[in-house]
Each structure stands twice: as structure tokens, then as C-alpha cells.
Amino acid sequence: MPERNFRIRVELVCTCKTEQLVGDMLCFIHHEEEEQRRNLGPSLLQTVCTGSYLDVQKTACRFHQLVKACWLVLPHSRRWRLTMLPCNRSCKFKMARAEEEIIIEIMLGVQQGDSDIFMSSQASEALFTPSTTWTLSCAVAEAKFFERMARRAPDGSFHLRCLQLCARILVGTCFSEYTLKTVVMHLLNTTPLSGWHRTRFLLRLDDIMRYLRHCLEEKCLDHFFFGNEKIPEVVLPPALQRAEPFNLFQHLAQDPDAQAQAMREFTDMQDRLTRMLANDN
């Protein structure tokens, strides 16, 4: 399985040819450090890196500064008030006018080659995430997958409605929304899209719950993208395509008590879904 946490090494490259074309760009390798400091201020490496590695917190801080500086020249600044909010691994700010407020958080990402997989500034699942650690993100790949399904799905398709409804019954359980999203992606990839029409809404909900129950019993739910070579229009790095499937339920295989608890909560989820559907009718 490829690592899910990464450090991104930054190396200087010669930009002399670019400098000749642009005219005002200094090469970090072939210009004296003092000249760079005089013209550009602190080195970009010093600003966003710790040692030779891209630093999430420093990069977020730099992005924070650029947003604040650019805001002053935007037309929106005359109607909205911008307040930058503290956040170590993202750029978070509030836009306000009169009684209206909008909170915006921008996560940073570094694309892995030409693929749809990114290294994200989002913190890992560990209690402490070093500032030079970037986490694997499949968010763009997931968005492209669902966009493709939406284009190909017939009118009246309810696959997103199924996902939204299932997400409502997760509150207070050990299951994450990503677990349900993974189940739905697997089913979308194996079930004809015509089967997701609103007339078969209850059948597909039943499929989702049956699939999840089977995964719990087997203590195995494969990550949708690891080792999956059959995802049209989604570009995965070769290492991810060749990877062994990654079990999202590995912790259940290692802890019988956790699996028993998950099965009990699954039963509660089924009961909650039945009541919810009965009330809607």
C-alpha cells in the first residue's frame, strides 16, 4: 500500500532561461543570495519550507498573507468586510456585510504528477501531525467520479439522494461519511446506472445497507481508489493503481470488540432508516 502521509521535498532549479523571457525573475541558483534578498526579500524556500521540505503551516501563512493583500484591490472589498481567522493548516476567513456572514476555508494541495490525486494540507488521523507532513487526498478524483456518473445517469437518478439520506443516519455512530461514500462508489461502479432511477430508490438503499453489513461481517471494506484500475476518466498515479487494496475496516479485523460494537450500531442505523422512511411516507 502506498504511504498516505508524505513529505514534499523542494529543490532549486535553474530559471535562467525563464528569466530571459520574463525579464524580472531572478534565478535562485545563479544569482547572488544578497541580490535576491535585495530584490525579493526573504527566499521563497525560507518562507514556505522547513529545511528542504514544504511546510504546511508556513505555506498556509503565506497564502493567508497573499489573500489579505489581494483583497484590498478586489471590487468585493467595498461591499464586504474580510476577517482572517486563525488556522494552522489552511486559509480560513470570514466575509461579512450587514447581517450576512460567510465562512470560507481553503485547503491547500500539491498535485501528484498529472493525476487526480493530491497531497493535502489537511491534518492526518494521528494525534499530532508534523508541519512538513501532507496527507493523501482523493477528493478531486471522487468529484470527477461523481461528475461522470451524473453525466451518464438518466434523468431522475437518485444516487446522490441515497448518499445524503444514508449520511443522516450516521450521527452518533462509529461510521464516517467516507465509509458510506465508499460503499456507494463501489455500487455505482458495479450497478447499471439505470438501476439508480427514483423508482428503484428503496432497492438501492437496501443494496447499500446489505453491502455495508457484508463488509462488517467480513471485516473488510476496500478503499475505492487503491488498486482500482477500472475507473474511467479518473487519472490515478501508477503506484496507486498497482497498490494492494487498502482495507478501511482493518481496525475491526484487529479488534473483535470494535467489530461487535460496529454491528450493534449498524442494527441501530437500520432501525433509524426504517423509521425515517416511514415518517416520510
Secondary structure, 3 states (H helix, E strand, C coil): CCCCEECCECCCCCCHHHHHHHCCCCCCCCCCHHHHHHHHCCCHHHHHEECCEECHHHHHHHHHHHHHHHHCCCHHHHCCEEEEECCCCEEEEEEEECCEEEEEEEECEEECCCCCCEEECCCCCCCCCCCCCEEEECHHHHHHHHHHHHHHCCCCECHHHHHHHHHHCCCCCCCCHHHHHHHHHHHHHHCCHHHHEHHHHHHHHHHHHHHHHHHHHHCCCECCCCCCCCCCCCCCCHHHHHCCCCECCHHHHHCHHHHHHHHHHHHHHHHHHHHHHHHHC
